[in-house]
Amino acid sequence: QVQLVESGGGLVQAGGSLRLSCAASGDTFSCYAMGWVRQAPGKERDFVAGISATGHNTYHADSVKGRFTISRDNAKNTVTLQMINLKAEDTAVYYCAAVHYVGRLVRDRPAEYDYWGQGTPVTVSS
């Protein structure tokens, strides 16, 4: 199994940028599809972005398309979420998630993921 540790969250003004990172350990990282999921207070988990095991395919939710970019470095066992033009509605705890899957598809539902990090909070002030 894989262990995930997120970093990079914080407080930022609307219009600002943040870069979230997730470091994976414990198993062969390139065998896992990865995703970022967020949860705002009082709301359900919301899938933000996903990337296939090889990194060739990505998915971004409509709410973040054009502003967030997911990427991965299989040599460094990391997945990154670059966020620009942040909005107040992006405020949430952001979780890195993994599922053992080497296919080309991107997993785009939180329920498909088996492993989760502890989350990193992002607060966007308006």
Beta strands, then each sheet from edge to edge (+ up, - down):
strand 1: 3-7
strand 2: 10-13
strand 3: 18-25
strand 4: 32-39
strand 5: 46-51
strand 6: 58-60
strand 7: 68-73
strand 8: 78-83
strand 9: 92-100
strand 10: 115-116
strand 11: 120-125
sheet 1: 1+ 3- 8+ 7-
sheet 2: 2+ 11+ 9- 4+ 5- 6+
sheet 3: 2+ 11+ 9- 10+
end
